[in-house]
Amino acid sequence: MTAEPEPSATEPPIPGSPVRPVFTLPKTVALVGLMGVGKTTIGRRLADHFGLPFVDADEEIEKAAGMTIADIFANYGEKGFRDGEQRVIARLLEGEPRILATGGGAILDPDNRQWLAARGYVVYLHASIEQQLARTERTDTRPLLQGGNRRDTLERLFLTRDPLYREIADLVLPTDGRNARALAREIEEHLGRTASAP
């Protein structure tokens, strides 16, 4: 059973209606971070709270290509995947605000970083290698984790990508030992403070 959102202290909810924030988001909230940090779970909670659409960039890439990400990698390699990812990221950052969960490697492209920083409010969800291992140990759908030692792969990805996430992040949020509801609430509070700042 999904827990009901807590009432706002300043705006009592109408019975039977979802709680909405007392501010609106001027631009898309983009969640970035390595695989297994909770971007999709937290993103869906934020979307429910703000009454905005939730979009997963990887799912949009699959729709555009008409095949799974694993098949894109198998047929076109990582470069082919990244080219398609760039086009999808550019499209998703246009138009009305939304909650966007990006793929872990989206920030490798300089244009993606520029677009995310300029058009979005970027939240970097930071997780330890141990948490990533625990959350990805039962999946075999991530091409970059196929073969080899998963810990070594995740450590290599972290060393490459962590500075790039931090380069564009408006908020860095450690996720170890914290549930999605608490993390979403912290993001909501931070966005509220940002929206009310002069």
N, C-alpha and C positions, 0 to 999 in steps of 0.2 A: 504494500500500500504506500502510495506517495504522500509524504507529509504535506500538510497545507502550509502555504507561506504565512509567515508571522505578520500580523497587522501592523500598519504604519502608525507611529505615535502621533503623527501630525495630520494624517488623512484617513479617518476610519473607513474601512471598506464597506461597500454596499453588500448586504447579505447575498450570498450566492454568486458574487462576482469576484474575479481574480484581483489580487492586490497589485497596484501599479505604482511606480515611483512618482514622486512629485516633480520630477524633472524629465526632460526628454534628451535623448542622445543626439548630438549634432552630427556625428559621423559614426562609421562602422567601428565596432570593437573587434579587433583581430587578435586571436589567441595564437601564440607561437610557442614552440618548445619541442623537445625531442619526443620520440614515440613513447607511449605509455605514461604520459604526464597528466592525462585527464582532460585534454582539450575538448573532446566531443561531449563528455558528460557535463563538464562545467559550462560549456557553451550552450547546451540545451537548457540548463537551469537559468542562465542569464536571459536567453531568448524568451522563456516563459515569463520571467519577471518583468521584462520591459515590453512584452507584447510585440516583439520583433521576429522576423524570420531567422531561423538558424540555417547556416549553410556550411557544409563540410567540403572544403576545396577538393579533397581526394575523390569524393563521390561525384562532384561536378566534372572532374577530369575523366572519370570512367564513363559518365553519360556522354560527354562530348566525343570521346574516342570510340564508344560502343564496345568497350572491352575492359577487363579488370586491369588494375595497376600492374599485377604480376604479368599479365599478357602484354601490356605495353612495354615493360622492361624486357620481356623475352623477345619481342618482335622488333623493337626500336632502340633498345638500350636505355641507359639512364639519360643520355642527352635528349633522345626523343621524348622521354617523359618530361624532362625539365622544360623543353620548348612548349609543350602543351600546357604545363603548369603555369608558365609565365602568361600565356594568353588568358587562361582561366582567372588567375589572380587579378589581372588588369580589369577584366570584365566585372568580377565580383566587388571590386572597390568603387565601381561607378554607381550612381543612382542613390536611392534612399538608404539610410543606415540599416545595418543588420548585424548579427553576431556571426563572425566568421572564424572557423577553425581551419588553420592552415596545415599543410603537410610539414613534417619536420625539417625537410630540406628546402623549403620555399625561400628561405632567407639567403641561400647560397647565391642567388641571382641578384646582382646589384640593382637592376631595375625593380625587382620585387621589393627589395629593402627600401628603395626610394619611395615607391608607391605606398607601401604600408605605413611608412613614417609620415608621409604627407597627407594621406587620405584616411588614415585610421588611427584609432587609439589602441596602441599595441601593449598587450599584456603577455609577459614572458612567464610561463609556468615552468618552474625549475624543479627538477627531480634528481635525486641521487641515482647512481648507477644501480644500486641495490633495488631501488623501487622500480626502475625501468626493467630490470631482469625479472622481477616478480610479476610485473604486469604484462610482459611479452612472452613469458615462458611457454604458454599454451597456444600460441598462434604460429602458423606457418605461412601466413599471407603477406608478410613483409619482405619484399625482395632483398633489401639490404642486410637482412638477418639470415639469409639462406647460406648454409655452409659456414665453415669456420667457427671460431669461438665467439659466442655472443657477447661475452663481457669485453673482449678485446675490441670488437666492432663498436659497441656502445661507447667505450672509452675514447676510441678514435673519433667517433662522430661528435662526442661532447667537446673534445679539445678543439675541433674545427669550428663548431657551430656556436658554442657558448658566447664567444666574443661578439659574434654577429647578432645574436638575439639581444644582447645587452646594448649594442650600438643603437638599436631603434626602439628599445622598450620604454614605454611611459611608466610601466609598473613591473617590477620583478617580484614574483610571488613563489616562495618555496612551498612545495606541495607534500613533502614527506610527512606521513603520520596525520594528515588532515583530510577530512572528508569533503566531498564535492559541495555540499550545502554551505559549509563554513567558508570555503574558498570563494564560492560565488557571492556570498554575502560580503566578504571583504572587498571584492572587486566592485560590487554595487556601491558600497560606502565610499570607496576611493573615487569612483566616477561622480558620485554626488558631491563630494568636496571639490572636485575639479570643475564641475558644472557651476557651482556657486561661487567659485573664486573670481575676484574682480579682473 
